[in-house]
Amino acid sequence: GNSVTQMEGPVTLSEEAFLTINCTYTATGYPSLFWYVQYPGEGLQLLLKATKADDKGSNKGFEATYRKETTSFHLEKGSVQVSDSAVYFCALSGVSNFGNEKLTFGTGTRLTIIP
Amino acid sequence: DGGITQSPKYLFRKEGQNVTLSCEQNLNHDAMYWYRQDPGQGLRLIYYSQIVNDFQKGDIAEGYSVSREKKESFPLTVTSAQKNPTAFYLCASSIGSGLETQYFGPGTRLLVL
C-alpha cells in the first residue's frame, strides 16, 4: 500500500540556516504530493503541493520537487526564520489497496529555529 | 471568510461517556474527513464522507461513529468503546475525493478525566 517516510526529528537550526527535510514515498500509480505545516496548538495548513513528476511546489520561500525516479519530495528553504518553527508533514494522495482514494501522512518532523 | 470550524477546542470525557466533536465547513466541499493525531505520530484516518448521507470507515474506525446529514456538517462521536480516546482530533474537507487538497480545521483536544 501507500506509505510516506519522513526524516525523523526534532530538527534544530539557527536562524538563516539552510533547511532540508527529507521525504520519500511508496505508491502505486501517480500520486499527488503535499507538504503541510502545523503550528503549535493548531490544525494543519497546506504549505505546497505537486501533482506530477518534475513539478516544483513553492510557497513562503519553501520548495519541493516531485522526483519520480527517486520517489522523493524533499522540503527545502534557503534561509529559515524563527517563525518557521512548527511540525512539517509530508503526504501523498492516491488510490489505496481497497480502491478508494485517501491521503497518507508521514509521521511529521518538528523544526525549531533558534535566534 | 470561508473555512472549517471545530468545537470545542478542549473536551473532557468521563469514563463510559460518549462525547461528540463538532465540525462545520462553509467551503461548499463535498468530502469531509476525521483524523486522529497522537504525539510523535502522523495523522490516522478515522472516517470520511464523500457525499451527504454516505460515509466510509478509515483505518481506525473502531470506537467512533459519524453522521453526514448536511453537506456542511460532519460530527464525530467518540463512544465508550474507544478505550484510548485521548488525542488531538482534526477535521478536514476537500472539493472532491482524496486526490484533492484537503483543508483542515483548528482541531479539538480530547482528554479523559
Interface residues (C-beta under 8 A of the other chain):
Chain A: V4 S32 F34 Y36 G41 E42 G43 L44 Q45 L46 K49 F89 S93 G94 N100 E101 K102 L103 F105 G106 T107 G108
Chain B: I4 Q6 Y33 G40 Q41 G42 L43 L45 Y48 Q56 G58 L90 A92 S97 G98 L99 E100 T101 Q102 Y103 F104 G105 P106 G107
